[in-house]
Amino acid sequence: MAGGFMKRFVVLLLFVACSAFSDIYTVNVLTDGVDANPGDGICEQTVGMGDCTLWAAITEANIRVGFDEIHLGAGTHLLTLPGVENANVSGDFDVIDAGLAISGVGIDDTIIDANYTNRIFEV
C-alpha cells in the first residue's frame, strides 16, 4: 500500500455485524457499473438484465435496512470509474452500512483491483 492506494485486495470477508442477513446479493459480472435504480432491492446495472455489479450490490446494501451479504465469484473486479465522491458512483466503494459481509470464493480466486485510481473501500 503506497500513498493510500492499494493495487490488489483479496476479499474473503469484509464486515460482519450479525449472522442473520436481510438481503443477499450475488455479483455476476466483473465489469464496473452503478446500480440502475438504487433502493429498489434489485442489484443490476441495466434494468431487467440482472447484471449485478459490485457497485450495484454495495449501493443496494447501503440503502436497504438490515444486515446484508455480497457474494463475489472468481475473477478480478477492476475499478474503472475514476472520481472522488461519497455516493458510491465512482472512485472507491463507499460502504456506509455497518452490517455488511462481502465474501469471495478464495484468496487466489476473488480479487478487487483499484487499478491505481483510488483506494478500494471507504468505510
CORKA-V827219 format. One record per residue. N is the residue number from 1. RES is the residue in one letter. SS is DSSP state (alpha for helix, beta for strand, coil for the rest). BURIAL is + if it has 16 or more other ideal C-beta (glycine too) atoms within 10 Angstrom, else -. D_FIRST is the distance of its C-alpha to the first C-alpha in whole Angstrom. Layout:
# CORKA-V827219
n = {N:N}
res = {RES:RES}
ss = {SS:SS}
burial = {BURIAL:BURIAL}
d_first = {D_FIRST:D_FIRST}
This chain:
# CORKA-V827219
n = {1:2:3:4:5:6:7:8:9:10:11:12:13:14:15:16:17:18:19:20:21:22:23:24:25:26:27:28:29:30:31:32:33:34:35:36:37:38:39:40:41:42:43:44:45:46:47:48:49:50:51:52:53:54:55:56:57:58:59:60:61:62:63:64:65:66:67:68:69:70:71:72:73:74:75:76:77:78:79:80:81:82:83:84:85:86:87:88:89:90:91:92:93:94:95:96:97:98:99:100:101:102:103:104:105:106:107:108:109:110:111:112:113:114:115:116:117:118:119:120:121:122:123}
res = {M:A:G:G:F:M:K:R:F:V:V:L:L:L:F:V:A:C:S:A:F:S:D:I:Y:T:V:N:V:L:T:D:G:V:D:A:N:P:G:D:G:I:C:E:Q:T:V:G:M:G:D:C:T:L:W:A:A:I:T:E:A:N:I:R:V:G:F:D:E:I:H:L:G:A:G:T:H:L:L:T:L:P:G:V:E:N:A:N:V:S:G:D:F:D:V:I:D:A:G:L:A:I:S:G:V:G:I:D:D:T:I:I:D:A:N:Y:T:N:R:I:F:E:V}
ss = {coil:beta:coil:coil:beta:coil:coil:beta:beta:beta:coil:coil:coil:coil:coil:coil:coil:coil:coil:coil:coil:coil:beta:beta:beta:beta:beta:coil:coil:coil:coil:coil:coil:coil:coil:coil:coil:coil:coil:coil:coil:coil:coil:coil:coil:coil:coil:coil:coil:coil:coil:coil:coil:alpha:alpha:alpha:alpha:alpha:alpha:alpha:alpha:alpha:alpha:coil:coil:coil:coil:beta:beta:beta:beta:beta:coil:coil:beta:beta:beta:beta:coil:coil:coil:coil:coil:coil:coil:coil:coil:coil:coil:coil:coil:coil:beta:beta:coil:coil:coil:coil:coil:beta:beta:beta:beta:coil:coil:coil:coil:coil:coil:beta:beta:beta:beta:coil:coil:coil:coil:coil:coil:coil:beta:beta:coil}
burial = {-:-:-:-:-:+:-:-:+:-:+:-:-:+:+:-:-:-:-:-:+:-:+:-:+:-:+:-:+:-:-:+:+:+:+:+:-:+:-:-:-:+:+:+:+:-:-:-:-:-:+:+:+:+:+:+:+:+:+:+:+:+:+:+:-:-:+:+:+:+:+:+:-:-:-:-:+:-:+:-:-:-:-:-:-:-:-:+:-:+:+:+:+:+:+:-:+:-:+:+:+:+:-:+:-:-:-:-:-:+:+:+:+:+:+:-:+:+:+:+:+:-:-}
d_first = {0:4:7:6:6:5:7:9:10:13:16:18:19:18:20:24:26:30:31:33:32:33:32:30:29:28:26:28:26:23:24:22:25:26:29:32:34:31:33:36:34:34:30:31:30:34:37:39:36:34:31:28:25:22:22:26:25:23:26:28:27:26:30:32:33:32:29:28:26:25:25:23:24:23:21:18:18:17:16:19:20:18:19:19:21:22:24:22:23:20:17:15:17:19:20:23:25:24:26:24:23:21:21:21:23:21:18:18:20:19:15:14:12:11:13:10:13:11:9:11:13:15:17}
